[in-house]
Amino acid sequence: DLLDRGERWEKIYKKDIYFANEEQGREYYYLFVREDRIDINATDLSTLENARVGINKGSVQVDLFQEWCEKNNVKCQVELYESSEQRYADMNSGKLDAIVSTTVAEKEISKYLWNSIVKIGYSPYYFAVSKKSPELYDEMETALLQGEVDTIFPVYGSYWIAEDYANP
C-alpha cells in the first residue's frame, strides 16, 4: 500500500516521496471464501447478507469494500484485524465468512482451500523515489517514458529502480 497514490496515502507520503506521473499498474482486491462455503456466491449477492468479512485495519481495502457494499446493496459485518495471520486463522476456523485480500497474497492464500468469488476494487501503484534523492526523479521519469521499465511491483519496484539507476 505504500505506493498507492490515493488521497489518503498522498497526504501521508507526499512530503517525503516523489511519485511518478503515470500509474505503473493496479493491485486488485477480491472477496475470498472457503471452498466449503457453497452457500456464499457471487451470482447471488444476497448470500453475503450479514456475512462476517475480515480486512486488515488501516488498509485501502476497508474503504474499497465499504464502497463496493454500498454500490451492490450488501450489508456485511466488517471485522478489522491487526495482522493477516490472525485473520487467516479466523477464516479457517469459521469465525469469518470471508476475507478481502489482494492477488499479491495469493501465494499465502493458496495454502488454504479458499476461492476468490468477486473483485471488489483496485488501487493504482506508482514508482517513487525519496525526496532525499531528487536527482533520481528525472532519471526515473525518463526510464519510464522510454519504456526501459515495463514491470514493477509495489514498494520493491521503487527501491529497485532507485538502486539500479543510482548504481549503473
C-alpha positions as CSV (number, residue, x, y, z in Angstrom):
1,D,0.0,0.0,0.0
2,L,2.9,2.3,0.4
3,L,2.9,3.4,-3.2
4,D,-0.9,3.6,-3.7
5,R,-1.2,7.2,-4.7
6,G,-4.8,7.6,-3.3
7,E,-5.7,10.7,-1.5
8,R,-5.0,9.2,1.9
9,W,-1.5,8.0,1.1
10,E,-0.6,11.1,-0.8
11,K,-1.3,13.2,2.3
12,I,0.9,11.0,4.3
13,Y,3.9,10.4,2.0
14,K,3.9,13.3,-0.5
15,K,6.1,15.3,1.8
16,D,8.8,12.6,1.7
17,I,8.3,11.0,-1.7
18,Y,8.3,12.0,-5.4
19,F,5.8,9.8,-7.3
20,A,6.0,9.0,-11.0
21,N,3.4,10.9,-13.1
22,E,1.8,7.7,-14.5
23,E,0.5,4.7,-12.7
24,Q,2.5,1.6,-13.3
25,G,-0.1,-1.0,-12.5
26,R,-3.0,-1.9,-10.4
27,E,-3.4,-4.0,-7.3
28,Y,-6.8,-5.8,-7.4
29,Y,-8.7,-6.8,-4.3
30,Y,-11.0,-9.8,-4.1
31,L,-13.5,-11.3,-1.7
32,F,-12.4,-14.8,-0.7
33,V,-14.5,-17.6,0.9
34,R,-13.6,-21.1,2.0
35,E,-14.3,-23.8,-0.6
36,D,-16.8,-25.4,1.7
37,R,-18.9,-22.2,1.9
38,I,-21.1,-23.1,-1.2
39,D,-23.8,-21.0,0.5
40,I,-22.0,-17.8,-0.5
41,N,-21.6,-17.0,-4.2
42,A,-21.1,-14.0,-6.5
43,T,-24.1,-14.8,-8.7
44,D,-26.5,-14.0,-5.7
45,L,-25.1,-11.2,-3.6
46,S,-27.8,-11.6,-1.1
47,T,-25.9,-14.7,0.1
48,L,-23.4,-12.1,1.6
49,E,-26.1,-10.5,3.9
50,N,-24.6,-10.2,7.4
51,A,-21.5,-12.1,6.4
52,R,-18.5,-11.5,8.7
53,V,-15.8,-10.2,6.5
54,G,-12.2,-9.8,7.7
55,I,-10.0,-7.0,6.5
56,N,-6.7,-5.6,7.7
57,K,-7.2,-2.5,9.8
58,G,-6.0,0.7,8.1
59,S,-5.7,-0.8,4.6
60,V,-7.2,0.7,1.5
61,Q,-9.3,-2.4,1.3
62,V,-11.5,-1.2,4.1
63,D,-12.8,1.8,2.1
64,L,-13.0,-0.1,-1.2
65,F,-15.0,-2.9,0.4
66,Q,-17.4,-0.5,2.1
67,E,-17.9,1.4,-1.2
68,W,-18.5,-2.0,-3.0
69,C,-21.1,-3.0,-0.4
70,E,-22.9,0.3,-0.8
71,K,-22.9,0.1,-4.6
72,N,-24.2,-3.5,-4.5
73,N,-26.6,-3.0,-1.6
74,V,-24.9,-5.7,0.5
75,K,-24.8,-5.4,4.3
76,C,-21.8,-7.2,5.8
77,Q,-20.2,-7.1,9.3
78,V,-16.6,-5.9,8.7
79,E,-14.1,-7.2,11.3
80,L,-10.8,-5.3,11.3
81,Y,-7.6,-7.1,12.0
82,E,-4.1,-6.1,13.1
83,S,-2.5,-9.0,11.3
84,S,-3.2,-11.2,8.3
85,E,-2.1,-14.3,10.4
86,Q,-5.0,-13.8,12.8
87,R,-7.4,-13.0,10.0
88,Y,-6.4,-16.2,8.2
89,A,-6.7,-18.3,11.3
90,D,-10.2,-16.9,11.9
91,M,-11.2,-17.6,8.3
92,N,-10.0,-21.2,8.6
93,S,-11.8,-21.7,11.9
94,G,-15.1,-20.4,10.6
95,K,-15.2,-17.3,12.7
96,L,-15.2,-15.3,9.5
97,D,-17.3,-16.0,6.4
98,A,-15.0,-14.2,4.0
99,I,-11.9,-12.0,3.8
100,V,-10.8,-9.2,1.4
101,S,-7.4,-9.7,0.1
102,T,-5.2,-9.0,-2.9
103,T,-3.7,-11.2,-5.6
104,V,-0.3,-10.4,-4.1
105,A,-1.3,-12.6,-1.1
106,E,-2.3,-15.5,-3.4
107,K,0.9,-17.4,-2.5
108,E,-0.1,-17.3,1.1
109,I,-3.8,-17.9,0.3
110,S,-3.0,-20.9,-1.9
111,K,-2.1,-22.8,1.2
112,Y,-5.8,-22.8,2.2
113,L,-8.9,-24.0,0.4
114,W,-10.3,-20.6,-0.4
115,N,-11.7,-19.2,-3.6
116,S,-12.0,-15.6,-4.8
117,I,-15.6,-15.0,-5.7
118,V,-15.7,-11.3,-6.7
119,K,-13.4,-8.4,-7.5
120,I,-14.3,-5.6,-5.1
121,G,-11.9,-2.9,-6.5
122,Y,-8.3,-1.9,-7.1
123,S,-5.8,0.8,-6.3
124,P,-3.1,2.0,-8.7
125,Y,0.6,1.9,-7.7
126,Y,3.5,4.1,-8.8
127,F,7.2,4.2,-8.9
128,A,8.6,6.6,-6.4
129,V,11.8,8.0,-5.1
130,S,12.8,9.7,-1.9
131,K,12.9,13.5,-1.8
132,K,16.3,12.9,-0.3
133,S,17.5,11.9,-3.8
134,P,15.7,14.3,-6.1
135,E,18.2,13.7,-8.9
136,L,16.7,10.2,-9.3
137,Y,13.3,11.6,-10.1
138,D,14.2,12.8,-13.6
139,E,16.1,9.6,-14.3
140,M,13.1,7.6,-13.2
141,E,10.6,9.5,-15.3
142,T,12.9,9.2,-18.4
143,A,13.3,5.5,-17.9
144,L,9.5,5.1,-17.6
145,L,8.8,7.3,-20.7
146,Q,11.4,5.4,-22.8
147,G,9.9,2.0,-21.7
148,E,13.1,0.9,-20.0
149,V,11.0,-0.4,-17.2
150,D,7.9,-2.3,-18.1
151,T,7.0,-4.3,-15.0
152,I,7.1,-3.2,-11.4
153,F,5.9,-4.4,-8.0
154,P,4.6,-2.1,-5.2
155,V,7.3,-1.0,-2.8
156,Y,10.0,-3.3,-4.1
157,G,9.9,-1.8,-7.5
158,S,10.6,1.7,-6.2
159,Y,13.7,0.6,-4.5
160,W,14.8,-1.5,-7.4
161,I,14.7,1.5,-9.9
162,A,16.4,3.8,-7.4
163,E,19.2,1.4,-6.7
164,D,19.5,0.4,-10.4
165,Y,19.9,3.9,-11.7
166,A,22.0,5.1,-8.8
167,N,24.5,2.3,-9.3
168,P,24.6,1.6,-13.1
